[in-house]
């Protein structure tokens, strides 16, 4: 009985030593797989992607200045309107449209 206990303890010690040596590589594989998963999710079709993509991961481009911003910070996001990065860009675009209509 003592023999099996010693063998089990030695196997556990060997397992811990191997795991401690392999842990950085395991973490690297986890990071790579999560990055690949994100890449594969973004390449999927729009019909399947629309419900699964989180808003905080999506970037949108400001119509007025072309700056890329997170979708959750965009003004006019979530509707069929154009998306802007700030109120200044929204006002510039609105004044530009008024000039076009008046001119």
Phi and psi restraints in degrees (range 20) as a CNS / XPLOR table:
assign (resid 1 and name C) (resid 2 and name N)
       (resid 2 and name CA) (resid 2 and name C) 1.0 -63.5 20.0 2
assign (resid 2 and name N) (resid 2 and name CA)
       (resid 2 and name C) (resid 3 and name N) 1.0 -34.2 20.0 2
assign (resid 2 and name C) (resid 3 and name N)
       (resid 3 and name CA) (resid 3 and name C) 1.0 -61.7 20.0 2
assign (resid 3 and name N) (resid 3 and name CA)
       (resid 3 and name C) (resid 4 and name N) 1.0 -43.1 20.0 2
assign (resid 3 and name C) (resid 4 and name N)
       (resid 4 and name CA) (resid 4 and name C) 1.0 -68.3 20.0 2
assign (resid 4 and name N) (resid 4 and name CA)
       (resid 4 and name C) (resid 5 and name N) 1.0 -34.8 20.0 2
assign (resid 4 and name C) (resid 5 and name N)
       (resid 5 and name CA) (resid 5 and name C) 1.0 -66.0 20.0 2
assign (resid 5 and name N) (resid 5 and name CA)
       (resid 5 and name C) (resid 6 and name N) 1.0 -42.2 20.0 2
assign (resid 5 and name C) (resid 6 and name N)
       (resid 6 and name CA) (resid 6 and name C) 1.0 -67.2 20.0 2
assign (resid 6 and name N) (resid 6 and name CA)
       (resid 6 and name C) (resid 7 and name N) 1.0 -42.7 20.0 2
assign (resid 6 and name C) (resid 7 and name N)
       (resid 7 and name CA) (resid 7 and name C) 1.0 -62.4 20.0 2
assign (resid 7 and name N) (resid 7 and name CA)
       (resid 7 and name C) (resid 8 and name N) 1.0 -42.8 20.0 2
assign (resid 7 and name C) (resid 8 and name N)
       (resid 8 and name CA) (resid 8 and name C) 1.0 -63.0 20.0 2
assign (resid 8 and name N) (resid 8 and name CA)
       (resid 8 and name C) (resid 9 and name N) 1.0 -41.0 20.0 2
assign (resid 8 and name C) (resid 9 and name N)
       (resid 9 and name CA) (resid 9 and name C) 1.0 -65.3 20.0 2
assign (resid 9 and name N) (resid 9 and name CA)
       (resid 9 and name C) (resid 10 and name N) 1.0 -40.7 20.0 2
assign (resid 9 and name C) (resid 10 and name N)
       (resid 10 and name CA) (resid 10 and name C) 1.0 -66.1 20.0 2
assign (resid 10 and name N) (resid 10 and name CA)
       (resid 10 and name C) (resid 11 and name N) 1.0 -40.6 20.0 2
assign (resid 10 and name C) (resid 11 and name N)
       (resid 11 and name CA) (resid 11 and name C) 1.0 -64.4 20.0 2
assign (resid 11 and name N) (resid 11 and name CA)
       (resid 11 and name C) (resid 12 and name N) 1.0 -39.9 20.0 2
assign (resid 11 and name C) (resid 12 and name N)
       (resid 12 and name CA) (resid 12 and name C) 1.0 -63.9 20.0 2
assign (resid 12 and name N) (resid 12 and name CA)
       (resid 12 and name C) (resid 13 and name N) 1.0 -40.1 20.0 2
assign (resid 12 and name C) (resid 13 and name N)
       (resid 13 and name CA) (resid 13 and name C) 1.0 -64.9 20.0 2
assign (resid 13 and name N) (resid 13 and name CA)
       (resid 13 and name C) (resid 14 and name N) 1.0 -42.6 20.0 2
assign (resid 13 and name C) (resid 14 and name N)
       (resid 14 and name CA) (resid 14 and name C) 1.0 -63.3 20.0 2
assign (resid 14 and name N) (resid 14 and name CA)
       (resid 14 and name C) (resid 15 and name N) 1.0 -42.8 20.0 2
assign (resid 14 and name C) (resid 15 and name N)
       (resid 15 and name CA) (resid 15 and name C) 1.0 -60.7 20.0 2
assign (resid 15 and name N) (resid 15 and name CA)
       (resid 15 and name C) (resid 16 and name N) 1.0 -44.4 20.0 2
assign (resid 15 and name C) (resid 16 and name N)
       (resid 16 and name CA) (resid 16 and name C) 1.0 -64.0 20.0 2
assign (resid 16 and name N) (resid 16 and name CA)
       (resid 16 and name C) (resid 17 and name N) 1.0 -39.6 20.0 2
assign (resid 16 and name C) (resid 17 and name N)
       (resid 17 and name CA) (resid 17 and name C) 1.0 -65.6 20.0 2
assign (resid 17 and name N) (resid 17 and name CA)
       (resid 17 and name C) (resid 18 and name N) 1.0 -43.6 20.0 2
assign (resid 17 and name C) (resid 18 and name N)
       (resid 18 and name CA) (resid 18 and name C) 1.0 -65.9 20.0 2
assign (resid 18 and name N) (resid 18 and name CA)
       (resid 18 and name C) (resid 19 and name N) 1.0 -42.8 20.0 2
assign (resid 18 and name C) (resid 19 and name N)
       (resid 19 and name CA) (resid 19 and name C) 1.0 -64.2 20.0 2
assign (resid 19 and name N) (resid 19 and name CA)
       (resid 19 and name C) (resid 20 and name N) 1.0 -40.5 20.0 2
assign (resid 19 and name C) (resid 20 and name N)
       (resid 20 and name CA) (resid 20 and name C) 1.0 -65.1 20.0 2
assign (resid 20 and name N) (resid 20 and name CA)
       (resid 20 and name C) (resid 21 and name N) 1.0 -33.1 20.0 2
assign (resid 20 and name C) (resid 21 and name N)
       (resid 21 and name CA) (resid 21 and name C) 1.0 -74.1 20.0 2
assign (resid 21 and name N) (resid 21 and name CA)
       (resid 21 and name C) (resid 22 and name N) 1.0 -32.5 20.0 2
assign (resid 21 and name C) (resid 22 and name N)
       (resid 22 and name CA) (resid 22 and name C) 1.0 -91.9 20.0 2
assign (resid 22 and name N) (resid 22 and name CA)
       (resid 22 and name C) (resid 23 and name N) 1.0 -8.7 20.0 2
assign (resid 22 and name C) (resid 23 and name N)
       (resid 23 and name CA) (resid 23 and name C) 1.0 -57.4 20.0 2
assign (resid 23 and name N) (resid 23 and name CA)
       (resid 23 and name C) (resid 24 and name N) 1.0 -44.6 20.0 2
assign (resid 23 and name C) (resid 24 and name N)
       (resid 24 and name CA) (resid 24 and name C) 1.0 -60.1 20.0 2
assign (resid 24 and name N) (resid 24 and name CA)
       (resid 24 and name C) (resid 25 and name N) 1.0 -36.0 20.0 2
assign (resid 24 and name C) (resid 25 and name N)
       (resid 25 and name CA) (resid 25 and name C) 1.0 -71.7 20.0 2
assign (resid 25 and name N) (resid 25 and name CA)
       (resid 25 and name C) (resid 26 and name N) 1.0 -35.6 20.0 2
assign (resid 25 and name C) (resid 26 and name N)
       (resid 26 and name CA) (resid 26 and name C) 1.0 -64.8 20.0 2
assign (resid 26 and name N) (resid 26 and name CA)
       (resid 26 and name C) (resid 27 and name N) 1.0 -43.4 20.0 2
assign (resid 26 and name C) (resid 27 and name N)
       (resid 27 and name CA) (resid 27 and name C) 1.0 -62.6 20.0 2
assign (resid 27 and name N) (resid 27 and name CA)
       (resid 27 and name C) (resid 28 and name N) 1.0 -40.7 20.0 2
assign (resid 27 and name C) (resid 28 and name N)
       (resid 28 and name CA) (resid 28 and name C) 1.0 -61.1 20.0 2
assign (resid 28 and name N) (resid 28 and name CA)
       (resid 28 and name C) (resid 29 and name N) 1.0 -43.7 20.0 2
assign (resid 28 and name C) (resid 29 and name N)
       (resid 29 and name CA) (resid 29 and name C) 1.0 -63.3 20.0 2
assign (resid 29 and name N) (resid 29 and name CA)
       (resid 29 and name C) (resid 30 and name N) 1.0 -37.8 20.0 2
assign (resid 29 and name C) (resid 30 and name N)
       (resid 30 and name CA) (resid 30 and name C) 1.0 -63.5 20.0 2
assign (resid 30 and name N) (resid 30 and name CA)
       (resid 30 and name C) (resid 31 and name N) 1.0 -43.5 20.0 2
assign (resid 30 and name C) (resid 31 and name N)
       (resid 31 and name CA) (resid 31 and name C) 1.0 -65.0 20.0 2
assign (resid 31 and name N) (resid 31 and name CA)
       (resid 31 and name C) (resid 32 and name N) 1.0 -43.0 20.0 2
assign (resid 31 and name C) (resid 32 and name N)
       (resid 32 and name CA) (resid 32 and name C) 1.0 -64.9 20.0 2
assign (resid 32 and name N) (resid 32 and name CA)
       (resid 32 and name C) (resid 33 and name N) 1.0 -42.5 20.0 2
assign (resid 32 and name C) (resid 33 and name N)
       (resid 33 and name CA) (resid 33 and name C) 1.0 -66.8 20.0 2
assign (resid 33 and name N) (resid 33 and name CA)
       (resid 33 and name C) (resid 34 and name N) 1.0 -36.6 20.0 2
assign (resid 33 and name C) (resid 34 and name N)
       (resid 34 and name CA) (resid 34 and name C) 1.0 -68.6 20.0 2
assign (resid 34 and name N) (resid 34 and name CA)
       (resid 34 and name C) (resid 35 and name N) 1.0 -36.4 20.0 2
assign (resid 34 and name C) (resid 35 and name N)
       (resid 35 and name CA) (resid 35 and name C) 1.0 -66.7 20.0 2
assign (resid 35 and name N) (resid 35 and name CA)
       (resid 35 and name C) (resid 36 and name N) 1.0 -41.5 20.0 2
assign (resid 35 and name C) (resid 36 and name N)
       (resid 36 and name CA) (resid 36 and name C) 1.0 -66.2 20.0 2
assign (resid 36 and name N) (resid 36 and name CA)
       (resid 36 and name C) (resid 37 and name N) 1.0 -37.0 20.0 2
assign (resid 36 and name C) (resid 37 and name N)
       (resid 37 and name CA) (resid 37 and name C) 1.0 -63.4 20.0 2
assign (resid 37 and name N) (resid 37 and name CA)
       (resid 37 and name C) (resid 38 and name N) 1.0 -41.9 20.0 2
assign (resid 37 and name C) (resid 38 and name N)
       (resid 38 and name CA) (resid 38 and name C) 1.0 -64.2 20.0 2
assign (resid 38 and name N) (resid 38 and name CA)
       (resid 38 and name C) (resid 39 and name N) 1.0 -38.7 20.0 2
assign (resid 38 and name C) (resid 39 and name N)
       (resid 39 and name CA) (resid 39 and name C) 1.0 -67.7 20.0 2
assign (resid 39 and name N) (resid 39 and name CA)
       (resid 39 and name C) (resid 40 and name N) 1.0 -42.8 20.0 2
assign (resid 39 and name C) (resid 40 and name N)
       (resid 40 and name CA) (resid 40 and name C) 1.0 -68.0 20.0 2
assign (resid 40 and name N) (resid 40 and name CA)
       (resid 40 and name C) (resid 41 and name N) 1.0 -35.0 20.0 2
assign (resid 40 and name C) (resid 41 and name N)
       (resid 41 and name CA) (resid 41 and name C) 1.0 -65.4 20.0 2
assign (resid 41 and name N) (resid 41 and name CA)
       (resid 41 and name C) (resid 42 and name N) 1.0 -37.5 20.0 2
assign (resid 41 and name C) (resid 42 and name N)
       (resid 42 and name CA) (resid 42 and name C) 1.0 -74.4 20.0 2
assign (resid 42 and name N) (resid 42 and name CA)
       (resid 42 and name C) (resid 43 and name N) 1.0 -21.0 20.0 2
assign (resid 42 and name C) (resid 43 and name N)
       (resid 43 and name CA) (resid 43 and name C) 1.0 -90.1 20.0 2
assign (resid 43 and name N) (resid 43 and name CA)
       (resid 43 and name C) (resid 44 and name N) 1.0 -1.7 20.0 2
assign (resid 43 and name C) (resid 44 and name N)
       (resid 44 and name CA) (resid 44 and name C) 1.0 -73.6 20.0 2
assign (resid 44 and name N) (resid 44 and name CA)
       (resid 44 and name C) (resid 45 and name N) 1.0 171.4 20.0 2
assign (resid 44 and name C) (resid 45 and name N)
       (resid 45 and name CA) (resid 45 and name C) 1.0 -67.9 20.0 2
assign (resid 45 and name N) (resid 45 and name CA)
       (resid 45 and name C) (resid 46 and name N) 1.0 151.2 20.0 2
assign (resid 45 and name C) (resid 46 and name N)
       (resid 46 and name CA) (resid 46 and name C) 1.0 -61.2 20.0 2
assign (resid 46 and name N) (resid 46 and name CA)
       (resid 46 and name C) (resid 47 and name N) 1.0 -30.8 20.0 2
assign (resid 46 and name C) (resid 47 and name N)
       (resid 47 and name CA) (resid 47 and name C) 1.0 -66.2 20.0 2
assign (resid 47 and name N) (resid 47 and name CA)
       (resid 47 and name C) (resid 48 and name N) 1.0 -39.4 20.0 2
assign (resid 47 and name C) (resid 48 and name N)
       (resid 48 and name CA) (resid 48 and name C) 1.0 -84.3 20.0 2
assign (resid 48 and name N) (resid 48 and name CA)
       (resid 48 and name C) (resid 49 and name N) 1.0 -24.0 20.0 2
assign (resid 48 and name C) (resid 49 and name N)
       (resid 49 and name CA) (resid 49 and name C) 1.0 -79.4 20.0 2
assign (resid 49 and name N) (resid 49 and name CA)
       (resid 49 and name C) (resid 50 and name N) 1.0 -29.7 20.0 2
assign (resid 49 and name C) (resid 50 and name N)
       (resid 50 and name CA) (resid 50 and name C) 1.0 -60.1 20.0 2
assign (resid 50 and name N) (resid 50 and name CA)
       (resid 50 and name C) (resid 51 and name N) 1.0 -39.5 20.0 2
assign (resid 50 and name C) (resid 51 and name N)
       (resid 51 and name CA) (resid 51 and name C) 1.0 -84.1 20.0 2
assign (resid 51 and name N) (resid 51 and name CA)
       (resid 51 and name C) (resid 52 and name N) 1.0 -22.5 20.0 2
assign (resid 51 and name C) (resid 52 and name N)
       (resid 52 and name CA) (resid 52 and name C) 1.0 -96.8 20.0 2
assign (resid 52 and name N) (resid 52 and name CA)
       (resid 52 and name C) (resid 53 and name N) 1.0 -18.4 20.0 2
assign (resid 52 and name C) (resid 53 and name N)
       (resid 53 and name CA) (resid 53 and name C) 1.0 -79.2 20.0 2
assign (resid 53 and name N) (resid 53 and name CA)
       (resid 53 and name C) (resid 54 and name N) 1.0 130.1 20.0 2
assign (resid 53 and name C) (resid 54 and name N)
       (resid 54 and name CA) (resid 54 and name C) 1.0 -80.1 20.0 2
assign (resid 54 and name N) (resid 54 and name CA)
       (resid 54 and name C) (resid 55 and name N) 1.0 146.8 20.0 2
assign (resid 54 and name C) (resid 55 and name N)
       (resid 55 and name CA) (resid 55 and name C) 1.0 -67.5 20.0 2
assign (resid 55 and name N) (resid 55 and name CA)
       (resid 55 and name C) (resid 56 and name N) 1.0 -31.8 20.0 2
assign (resid 55 and name C) (resid 56 and name N)
       (resid 56 and name CA) (resid 56 and name C) 1.0 -73.0 20.0 2
assign (resid 56 and name N) (resid 56 and name CA)
       (resid 56 and name C) (resid 57 and name N) 1.0 -16.5 20.0 2
assign (resid 56 and name C) (resid 57 and name N)
       (resid 57 and name CA) (resid 57 and name C) 1.0 -92.8 20.0 2
assign (resid 57 and name N) (resid 57 and name CA)
       (resid 57 and name C) (resid 58 and name N) 1.0 -11.3 20.0 2
assign (resid 57 and name C) (resid 58 and name N)
       (resid 58 and name CA) (resid 58 and name C) 1.0 -92.3 20.0 2
assign (resid 58 and name N) (resid 58 and name CA)
       (resid 58 and name C) (resid 59 and name N) 1.0 134.5 20.0 2
assign (resid 58 and name C) (resid 59 and name N)
       (resid 59 and name CA) (resid 59 and name C) 1.0 -105.9 20.0 2
assign (resid 59 and name N) (resid 59 and name CA)
       (resid 59 and name C) (resid 60 and name N) 1.0 141.6 20.0 2
assign (resid 59 and name C) (resid 60 and name N)
       (resid 60 and name CA) (resid 60 and name C) 1.0 -125.6 20.0 2
assign (resid 60 and name N) (resid 60 and name CA)
       (resid 60 and name C) (resid 61 and name N) 1.0 157.8 20.0 2
assign (resid 60 and name C) (resid 61 and name N)
       (resid 61 and name CA) (resid 61 and name C) 1.0 -104.6 20.0 2
assign (resid 61 and name N) (resid 61 and name CA)
       (resid 61 and name C) (resid 62 and name N) 1.0 133.2 20.0 2
assign (resid 61 and name C) (resid 62 and name N)
       (resid 62 and name CA) (resid 62 and name C) 1.0 -66.8 20.0 2
assign (resid 62 and name N) (resid 62 and name CA)
       (resid 62 and name C) (resid 63 and name N) 1.0 132.6 20.0 2
assign (resid 62 and name C) (resid 63 and name N)
       (resid 63 and name CA) (resid 63 and name C) 1.0 -69.1 20.0 2
assign (resid 63 and name N) (resid 63 and name CA)
       (resid 63 and name C) (resid 64 and name N) 1.0 -34.3 20.0 2
assign (resid 63 and name C) (resid 64 and name N)
       (resid 64 and name CA) (resid 64 and name C) 1.0 -79.2 20.0 2
assign (resid 64 and name N) (resid 64 and name CA)
       (resid 64 and name C) (resid 65 and name N) 1.0 -48.9 20.0 2
assign (resid 64 and name C) (resid 65 and name N)
       (resid 65 and name CA) (resid 65 and name C) 1.0 -112.2 20.0 2
assign (resid 65 and name N) (resid 65 and name CA)
       (resid 65 and name C) (resid 66 and name N) 1.0 -12.4 20.0 2
assign (resid 65 and name C) (resid 66 and name N)
       (resid 66 and name CA) (resid 66 and name C) 1.0 84.0 20.0 2
assign (resid 66 and name N) (resid 66 and name CA)
       (resid 66 and name C) (resid 67 and name N) 1.0 10.8 20.0 2
assign (resid 66 and name C) (resid 67 and name N)
       (resid 67 and name CA) (resid 67 and name C) 1.0 -77.2 20.0 2
assign (resid 67 and name N) (resid 67 and name CA)
       (resid 67 and name C) (resid 68 and name N) 1.0 136.9 20.0 2
assign (resid 67 and name C) (resid 68 and name N)
       (resid 68 and name CA) (resid 68 and name C) 1.0 -86.0 20.0 2
assign (resid 68 and name N) (resid 68 and name CA)
       (resid 68 and name C) (resid 69 and name N) 1.0 129.2 20.0 2
assign (resid 68 and name C) (resid 69 and name N)
       (resid 69 and name CA) (resid 69 and name C) 1.0 -136.6 20.0 2
assign (resid 69 and name N) (resid 69 and name CA)
       (resid 69 and name C) (resid 70 and name N) 1.0 158.3 20.0 2
assign (resid 69 and name C) (resid 70 and name N)
       (resid 70 and name CA) (resid 70 and name C) 1.0 -63.4 20.0 2
assign (resid 70 and name N) (resid 70 and name CA)
       (resid 70 and name C) (resid 71 and name N) 1.0 143.9 20.0 2
assign (resid 70 and name C) (resid 71 and name N)
       (resid 71 and name CA) (resid 71 and name C) 1.0 -62.2 20.0 2
assign (resid 71 and name N) (resid 71 and name CA)
       (resid 71 and name C) (resid 72 and name N) 1.0 -30.3 20.0 2
assign (resid 71 and name C) (resid 72 and name N)
       (resid 72 and name CA) (resid 72 and name C) 1.0 -70.5 20.0 2
assign (resid 72 and name N) (resid 72 and name CA)
       (resid 72 and name C) (resid 73 and name N) 1.0 -21.1 20.0 2
assign (resid 72 and name C) (resid 73 and name N)
       (resid 73 and name CA) (resid 73 and name C) 1.0 -96.2 20.0 2
assign (resid 73 and name N) (resid 73 and name CA)
       (resid 73 and name C) (resid 74 and name N) 1.0 -7.5 20.0 2
assign (resid 73 and name C) (resid 74 and name N)
       (resid 74 and name CA) (resid 74 and name C) 1.0 -71.6 20.0 2
assign (resid 74 and name N) (resid 74 and name CA)
       (resid 74 and name C) (resid 75 and name N) 1.0 142.9 20.0 2
assign (resid 74 and name C) (resid 75 and name N)
       (resid 75 and name CA) (resid 75 and name C) 1.0 -90.0 20.0 2
assign (resid 75 and name N) (resid 75 and name CA)
       (resid 75 and name C) (resid 76 and name N) 1.0 127.4 20.0 2
assign (resid 75 and name C) (resid 76 and name N)
       (resid 76 and name CA) (resid 76 and name C) 1.0 90.2 20.0 2
assign (resid 76 and name N) (resid 76 and name CA)
       (resid 76 and name C) (resid 77 and name N) 1.0 8.9 20.0 2
assign (resid 76 and name C) (resid 77 and name N)
       (resid 77 and name CA) (resid 77 and name C) 1.0 -74.6 20.0 2
assign (resid 77 and name N) (resid 77 and name CA)
       (resid 77 and name C) (resid 78 and name N) 1.0 150.9 20.0 2
assign (resid 77 and name C) (resid 78 and name N)
       (resid 78 and name CA) (resid 78 and name C) 1.0 87.4 20.0 2
assign (resid 78 and name N) (resid 78 and name CA)
       (resid 78 and name C) (resid 79 and name N) 1.0 -1.5 20.0 2
assign (resid 78 and name C) (resid 79 and name N)
       (resid 79 and name CA) (resid 79 and name C) 1.0 -126.7 20.0 2
assign (resid 79 and name N) (resid 79 and name CA)
       (resid 79 and name C) (resid 80 and name N) 1.0 -174.8 20.0 2
assign (resid 79 and name C) (resid 80 and name N)
       (resid 80 and name CA) (resid 80 and name C) 1.0 -84.8 20.0 2
assign (resid 80 and name N) (resid 80 and name CA)
       (resid 80 and name C) (resid 81 and name N) 1.0 5.7 20.0 2
assign (resid 80 and name C) (resid 81 and name N)
       (resid 81 and name CA) (resid 81 and name C) 1.0 -76.8 20.0 2
assign (resid 81 and name N) (resid 81 and name CA)
       (resid 81 and name C) (resid 82 and name N) 1.0 166.7 20.0 2
assign (resid 81 and name C) (resid 82 and name N)
       (resid 82 and name CA) (resid 82 and name C) 1.0 -72.0 20.0 2
assign (resid 82 and name N) (resid 82 and name CA)
       (resid 82 and name C) (resid 83 and name N) 1.0 155.6 20.0 2
assign (resid 82 and name C) (resid 83 and name N)
       (resid 83 and name CA) (resid 83 and name C) 1.0 -107.2 20.0 2
assign (resid 83 and name N) (resid 83 and name CA)
       (resid 83 and name C) (resid 84 and name N) 1.0 136.6 20.0 2
assign (resid 83 and name C) (resid 84 and name N)
       (resid 84 and name CA) (resid 84 and name C) 1.0 -126.0 20.0 2
assign (resid 84 and name N) (resid 84 and name CA)
       (resid 84 and name C) (resid 85 and name N) 1.0 153.9 20.0 2
assign (resid 84 and name C) (resid 85 and name N)
       (resid 85 and name CA) (resid 85 and name C) 1.0 -85.1 20.0 2
assign (resid 85 and name N) (resid 85 and name CA)
       (resid 85 and name C) (resid 86 and name N) 1.0 -26.5 20.0 2
assign (resid 85 and name C) (resid 86 and name N)
       (resid 86 and name CA) (resid 86 and name C) 1.0 -152.0 20.0 2
assign (resid 86 and name N) (resid 86 and name CA)
       (resid 86 and name C) (resid 87 and name N) 1.0 170.0 20.0 2
assign (resid 86 and name C) (resid 87 and name N)
       (resid 87 and name CA) (resid 87 and name C) 1.0 -67.2 20.0 2
assign (resid 87 and name N) (resid 87 and name CA)
       (resid 87 and name C) (resid 88 and name N) 1.0 -31.0 20.0 2
assign (resid 87 and name C) (resid 88 and name N)
       (resid 88 and name CA) (resid 88 and name C) 1.0 -61.9 20.0 2
assign (resid 88 and name N) (resid 88 and name CA)
       (resid 88 and name C) (resid 89 and name N) 1.0 -45.1 20.0 2
assign (resid 88 and name C) (resid 89 and name N)
       (resid 89 and name CA) (resid 89 and name C) 1.0 -65.8 20.0 2
assign (resid 89 and name N) (resid 89 and name CA)
       (resid 89 and name C) (resid 90 and name N) 1.0 -36.9 20.0 2
assign (resid 89 and name C) (resid 90 and name N)
       (resid 90 and name CA) (resid 90 and name C) 1.0 -63.8 20.0 2
assign (resid 90 and name N) (resid 90 and name CA)
       (resid 90 and name C) (resid 91 and name N) 1.0 -43.1 20.0 2
assign (resid 90 and name C) (resid 91 and name N)
       (resid 91 and name CA) (resid 91 and name C) 1.0 -68.3 20.0 2
assign (resid 91 and name N) (resid 91 and name CA)
       (resid 91 and name C) (resid 92 and name N) 1.0 -38.7 20.0 2
assign (resid 91 and name C) (resid 92 and name N)
       (resid 92 and name CA) (resid 92 and name C) 1.0 -61.3 20.0 2
assign (resid 92 and name N) (resid 92 and name CA)
       (resid 92 and name C) (resid 93 and name N) 1.0 -43.7 20.0 2
assign (resid 92 and name C) (resid 93 and name N)
       (resid 93 and name CA) (resid 93 and name C) 1.0 -66.1 20.0 2
assign (resid 93 and name N) (resid 93 and name CA)
       (resid 93 and name C) (resid 94 and name N) 1.0 -39.0 20.0 2
assign (resid 93 and name C) (resid 94 and name N)
       (resid 94 and name CA) (resid 94 and name C) 1.0 -67.6 20.0 2
assign (resid 94 and name N) (resid 94 and name CA)
       (resid 94 and name C) (resid 95 and name N) 1.0 -41.4 20.0 2
assign (resid 94 and name C) (resid 95 and name N)
       (resid 95 and name CA) (resid 95 and name C) 1.0 -69.0 20.0 2
assign (resid 95 and name N) (resid 95 and name CA)
       (resid 95 and name C) (resid 96 and name N) 1.0 -32.8 20.0 2
assign (resid 95 and name C) (resid 96 and name N)
       (resid 96 and name CA) (resid 96 and name C) 1.0 -65.7 20.0 2
assign (resid 96 and name N) (resid 96 and name CA)
       (resid 96 and name C) (resid 97 and name N) 1.0 -38.5 20.0 2
assign (resid 96 and name C) (resid 97 and name N)
       (resid 97 and name CA) (resid 97 and name C) 1.0 -68.4 20.0 2
assign (resid 97 and name N) (resid 97 and name CA)
       (resid 97 and name C) (resid 98 and name N) 1.0 -37.4 20.0 2
assign (resid 97 and name C) (resid 98 and name N)
       (resid 98 and name CA) (resid 98 and name C) 1.0 -65.4 20.0 2
assign (resid 98 and name N) (resid 98 and name CA)
       (resid 98 and name C) (resid 99 and name N) 1.0 -39.0 20.0 2
assign (resid 98 and name C) (resid 99 and name N)
       (resid 99 and name CA) (resid 99 and name C) 1.0 -65.5 20.0 2
assign (resid 99 and name N) (resid 99 and name CA)
       (resid 99 and name C) (resid 100 and name N) 1.0 -40.7 20.0 2
assign (resid 99 and name C) (resid 100 and name N)
       (resid 100 and name CA) (resid 100 and name C) 1.0 -64.7 20.0 2
assign (resid 100 and name N) (resid 100 and name CA)
       (resid 100 and name C) (resid 101 and name N) 1.0 -39.6 20.0 2
assign (resid 100 and name C) (resid 101 and name N)
       (resid 101 and name CA) (resid 101 and name C) 1.0 -70.2 20.0 2
assign (resid 101 and name N) (resid 101 and name CA)
       (resid 101 and name C) (resid 102 and name N) 1.0 -38.0 20.0 2
assign (resid 101 and name C) (resid 102 and name N)
       (resid 102 and name CA) (resid 102 and name C) 1.0 -76.8 20.0 2
assign (resid 102 and name N) (resid 102 and name CA)
       (resid 102 and name C) (resid 103 and name N) 1.0 -31.5 20.0 2
